[in-house]
């Protein structure tokens, strides 16, 4: 811990050192420069419930089944039942009492599943799945829950149209705010 006088000394030395450097030698970080839409898109990963932010790509549960076996089954199980003892949530199955609901039964928006998988799954391979792989895995999770067919193609246009069983369970603050803004 620095005492007040020690902190003043450190700050003073820092200012003295900084003042002795020629301004022409200092490389500026480029603050205040406008960045392109492409640069913003490259780092923006948010997908909203209405599908805004979904990337180009497509996938089916048929393709997702192969990926699931390789990337997801070791934690979530072959059927998506999860592992409650090890805090691995169920991806498929009918609602149970309490907080032990599956993803398919409790998430109100299909694009949110895509968004979560893209950000956080699989834990040993974070953010390494392509958009086509993400659409395929999302389709497979939805298929395990009887929400989409095995061959139905999901993409940025069709995924937001998927009707989730839990859509009516929630009051959506996001939708309420969006509808007020767009009026």
Secondary structure as the mmCIF struct_conf table of DSSP 4:
data_model
#
loop_
_struct_conf.conf_type_id
_struct_conf.id
_struct_conf.beg_label_comp_id
_struct_conf.beg_label_asym_id
_struct_conf.beg_label_seq_id
_struct_conf.end_label_comp_id
_struct_conf.end_label_asym_id
_struct_conf.end_label_seq_id
HELX_RH_AL_P HELX_RH_AL_P1 UNK A 4 UNK A 19
TURN_TY1_P TURN_TY1_P1 UNK A 20 UNK A 20
BEND BEND1 UNK A 21 UNK A 21
HELX_RH_3T_P HELX_RH_3T_P1 UNK A 23 UNK A 25
HELX_LH_PP_P HELX_LH_PP_P1 UNK A 26 UNK A 28
TURN_TY1_P TURN_TY1_P2 UNK A 31 UNK A 32
HELX_LH_PP_P HELX_LH_PP_P2 UNK A 33 UNK A 36
HELX_RH_AL_P HELX_RH_AL_P2 UNK A 37 UNK A 43
TURN_TY1_P TURN_TY1_P3 UNK A 49 UNK A 50
TURN_TY1_P TURN_TY1_P4 UNK A 52 UNK A 53
HELX_LH_PP_P HELX_LH_PP_P3 UNK A 54 UNK A 55
BEND BEND2 UNK A 56 UNK A 56
STRN STRN1 UNK A 58 UNK A 59
HELX_RH_AL_P HELX_RH_AL_P3 UNK A 61 UNK A 71
TURN_TY1_P TURN_TY1_P5 UNK A 72 UNK A 72
HELX_RH_AL_P HELX_RH_AL_P4 UNK A 73 UNK A 76
TURN_TY1_P TURN_TY1_P6 UNK A 78 UNK A 79
BEND BEND3 UNK A 80 UNK A 80
STRN STRN2 UNK A 83 UNK A 83
HELX_RH_3T_P HELX_RH_3T_P2 UNK A 84 UNK A 86
TURN_TY1_P TURN_TY1_P7 UNK A 87 UNK A 87
STRN STRN3 UNK A 88 UNK A 88
BEND BEND4 UNK A 91 UNK A 93
BEND BEND5 UNK A 97 UNK A 97
TURN_TY1_P TURN_TY1_P8 UNK A 98 UNK A 99
HELX_RH_AL_P HELX_RH_AL_P5 UNK A 103 UNK A 106
BEND BEND6 UNK A 108 UNK A 108
HELX_RH_AL_P HELX_RH_AL_P6 UNK A 110 UNK A 120
BEND BEND7 UNK A 122 UNK A 122
HELX_RH_3T_P HELX_RH_3T_P3 UNK A 123 UNK A 125
TURN_TY1_P TURN_TY1_P9 UNK A 126 UNK A 127
HELX_RH_AL_P HELX_RH_AL_P7 UNK A 131 UNK A 144
TURN_TY1_P TURN_TY1_P10 UNK A 145 UNK A 146
BEND BEND8 UNK A 147 UNK A 148
BEND BEND9 UNK A 150 UNK A 151
STRN STRN4 UNK A 154 UNK A 155
TURN_TY1_P TURN_TY1_P11 UNK A 156 UNK A 158
HELX_RH_3T_P HELX_RH_3T_P4 UNK A 159 UNK A 161
HELX_RH_3T_P HELX_RH_3T_P5 UNK A 165 UNK A 169
BEND BEND10 UNK A 170 UNK A 170
HELX_RH_AL_P HELX_RH_AL_P8 UNK A 173 UNK A 182
#
